[in-house]
Amino acid sequence: MRIGVLTSGGDCPGLNAVLRAIVRVVERDHAGTVVGFRDAWRGVMEDRWETLDVARCRGILPRGGTILGTSRIQPYATPGGLDLVRAAVDRHRLDGFVVIGGEGSLSCAADLQRDGVPCIGVPKTIDNDVVGTERTFGFDTAVAICSSAIDRLHSTAESHDRVMFVEVMGRHVGHIALHAGVAGGATMTLVPEVPVDAGAVAEAIARRHAGLSYASIVVVAEGATPVPGTIDGIDYAVDQFGHQRLGGISQLLAADLGRRTGIETRVTILGHVQRGGTPTAFDRVLATRFGVAAAEAAAAGEWGVMVGLRAERIVQVPLAEVAGRTRTLDLDLYEQVARRFFAS
Ligand code: F6P
């Protein structure tokens, strides 16, 4: 058994834990070999790789980032990319690839599977927005980092009677914002799934602060957008892969609130600190379970699937069902645990 492994897209805590688990199962239980490709599909197409064995993976379980490196380069966006991937399969005599990635990378894996390159997906992203799994690893770590930052912001907010805006990641979805906001006791949590009415935000905060000395925390997902006509949105720059470079919506909302109410505001954009460093125990366990399940699926010849978590159990979901879709927030949950406490 010989499998190629790659970590693709934005990094997230737990990637190394998946690699370690895959290598242990393949090497120890199936006497197989894991070929680790550098910088995702880029390394596959440029033939940059290393053999991953148990010795190489010692000590990496708690390490953030990925020992393989990552990139967003995809074969279908590269001239001759599919042929280069097929050539790598032949050259390394691979049974197939285990692709550890988010929605974009898993969609690519689904296309490759359709085109005859066997793939198994492992869902990774701090955003927790992959369809077919209730959790992606990395999410729990990101939420823990955000909620501990919010805890710290409470005390300084109270000292100055300020409204602190905290911007967290979440390109299309508000999972991190919702969980961090609830865990951190935020006054308001604004998510991409529900357009933001800046006037309503200002009114609610002004009501809460009326005549009293008060502090507020407003958690904003980076992908939140204003209701058209309330405030101007941001014209984000776009990177080479067509991804908008998000960041800054909280600054607009804070400035708007200050103008409307006269209340002093400050903004903290947590940014990539949410993706760095050691994974939580939960993420280490989940990443290990995903790695074991992906390696066992490869050993059993069960290609074309993504491993996922449903009701605490590891399941397999066809890659084709995952491709091109985003798991958005459960709006009932948002209503029940976030909106009902808004500015109360
Ligand atoms: O998809 C994960 C994510 O962390 C998003 O939340 C964020 O918008 C994006 O990646 C940032 O990507 P980059 O590393 O390119 O800045």
Residues whose N, C-alpha, C, O or C-beta is under 5 A from the ligand:
A	BS01	F6P	G10 T125 D127 M169 G170 R171 L246
